[in-house]
Amino acid sequence: MQAYILGFPLVLLAAILLTCTEIAQPPAHLKPKVFVIGLSKTGTTSFGNALQILGYKKLGWKDIRSRHLVHSYVNNELGPIIEQTRYYDAFEDLPWPRLYQQMAEMYPDSKFILSLRKDDETWLKSMRRHVMRGRWIPYTHFYGADTFEGNEITILQSYQNHTQTVRDFFQDKPNRYLELKVDDGDANWEPLCNFLGCDGDMIPASSFPKSNTAADWYDGFGILDWGHWFWGWSVTRLEEQTAYWFYERQQPSARAVLSLIWSSVNVIEQACSEVYYRLAVAHVEQPAVSFKP
């Protein structure tokens, strides 16, 4: 009886993983891939949501999965990142802005959108709010610092340097490259649709998405605000310890256990993403999203 009681959770977990594995299979057909390669706070979520409106299956920031992918990039392990490209046809947020060269070579028919702000000062102001929500070690690999105060020049230079290196890389590939400023709002629909070759040159009549703004991250003193902060803090600390044991300690037993846990989490999260995508597609196919010629 005791063995049955102990074994039941394992059987249940195995059944959940098998079901999720069945759901989380790469799609048989995907569009040519589109990568939004702007840095944080350039409207990457807004552009990702715009691509989703246009029928793309997009991978944006997924708190646990994306953190794992960022550490994979930082430690030069591209396997998990490449694996994710089998499931989606649009990508935004970290670590993708640093992977445009590899993705351009791997997917010759892919296209790239550099998301920008209307000026450097606007980006830096937004980035200040973003970084000061909490210290995150990987920021150093993208922005040269993981704290804002005293590092303003370094962080701004990372934005400027990224813009220039991207432009240099795509200078001889104009058909694969587009720059857009999220501050332009609805004016982004037409160049985006022209760039992607939307069917029938149809442009959505809805407003261009404005996502993940400062208002969405209001740091107040209510229970929900504290709960949001505590969740972010807990996930970050767990992520840092996991990365430390996985990449720095190099202990085979710890690495094996963490790999197993990651694989299980990834299957479950992939299945949830697939269910969400199918529901979103079913919703979009209704007259809720209108288009104008």
KOLKELO-811953 format. One record per residue (C-alpha): x negated, y, z negated; residue in one letter. Coordinates in steps of 0.2 Angstrom, whole numbers, plus 5000, padded with zeros to 4 digits. Example, Ala and Ser with C-alpha at 12.3 -4.5 7.8 and 13.67 -1.06 7.14 Angstrom:
BEGIN
493849784961A;493249954964S;
end
This chain:
BEGIN
500050005000M;498650124995Q;497750085012A;499350125021Y;499550295012I;497750335016L;497850275034G;499450365038F;498650545040P;497250475051L;498550395062V;499550555063L;497950655067L;497550525081A;499250545088A;499150735088I;497550735096L;498050605110L;499650715113T;498550875114C;497350785125T;498750735137E;499350915138I;497651005138A;497150945156Q;496351065168P;497651125181P;497651045198A;497651215207H;496951375201L;496751545210K;495051615215P;494351665198K;494351845192V;493151905178F;493452065169V;491652105164I;491852275154G;491152275137L;492352285121S;493452435120K;493552465139T;495352395140G;494852215144T;496452145135T;497452265145S;496752215162F;496852035157G;498752055153N;498952145170A;498151995178L;499351885169Q;500851985175I;500151955193L;500151765190G;498451725184Y;498151605170K;496951705159K;495751675145L;495651815133G;495051825115W;495451675106K;494751695088D;494051525085I;493651475103R;492951635108S;491751645093R;491151475098H;490851535116L;489951685110V;488751585100H;488451465114S;487951605125Y;486851685112V;485951515110N;485851485129N;487051335129E;488151375144L;489051195144G;490551245133P;490751405143I;490651325160I;491951195153E;493251335150Q;493151395168T;493951235173R;495551285164Y;495851465169Y;495751585184D;495551745174A;494351785160F;494051945149E;493251995133D;491551925126L;490551835131P;491051855150W;490352025152P;488551955151R;488951805162L;489351885179Y;487751835188Q;488051645183Q;489851655187M;489551745204A;488351605209E;489451465202M;491051525210Y;490651605227P;492451655230D;492651745213S;492951925210K;492352045196F;493152195188I;492152315178L;493252395166S;492752565160L;493352715149R;493552895156K;491952955148D;490552895137D;491252995122E;492952915123T;492152735123W;490952775109L;492352845098K;493352685101S;491852575098M;491552665081R;493252605075R;493052435082H;491252405074V;491752475058M;493152355055R;491752235049G;490052175052R;489852045065W;488051975069I;488351935088P;488652125091Y;486752145091T;486552035107H;487852145116F;487652315109Y;485952315101G;486652335083A;487952255072D;488352415062T;488852585069F;488152725058E;486352765063G;486452665079N;487552775090E;486252805103I;485752615104T;487652565106I;487952705119L;486452655129Q;487052475129S;488652535137Y;487752635150Q;486452505154N;487752375156H;488752485168T;487152515179Q;486552335179T;488252275185V;488352405199R;486552365204D;487052175205F;488652205215F;487852335227Q;487752215241D;489452125237K;490752265238P;492152145242N;491952055226R;491852205215Y;493052335208L;492852475195E;494352525185L;494652645170K;496052585158V;496352775154D;497152785172D;498652685167G;499852645180D;498752715194A;497752555191N;499052445199W;498852485217E;496852465218P;497052305208L;498352235219C;497352285235N;495852205227F;496652045224L;497652035239G;499352015230C;500651925240D;501652045251G;500652195244D;501952195230M;501552305215I;502352285198P;503652415194A;503252395175S;502052505166S;500152455166F;499852355150P;499052455136K;498552325124S;497452305108N;497452485104T;496952565088A;498752565082A;498752375084D;497352365071W;497952495058Y;497052465042D;498252515029G;498552445011F;500052335014G;500052155011I;500052115029L;498552225032D;497552145018W;498051975024G;497452025042H;495852085035W;495551935024F;495951815038W;494651905049G;493351905035W;493551725031S;493451665050V;491851775052T;491051705036R;491451525042L;490851555059E;489251625053E;488951475042Q;489451355056T;488251435068A;486851435055Y;487051245052W;487351205071F;485951305079Y;484651355065E;484551205053R;484551085068Q;485050935057Q;485750795068P;487050745055S;487750915052A;487750955071R;488650785075A;490050825062V;490251005068L;490350945086S;491750825082L;492650965073I;492451085087W;493050955100S;494550925090S;494951105087V;494651145105N;495851005111V;497251065100I;496951255104E;496851205123Q;498551115122A;499351265113C;498651385126S;499351275140E;501051265132V;501051455129Y;500551485148Y;501951365154R;503251465144L;502451635150A;502651575168V;504451515165A;504751695158H;503951785172V;504851685185E;506451765179Q;506951935185P;506152015169A;504652075180V;505152175195S;504052235209F;504052375221K;503452375239P;
end
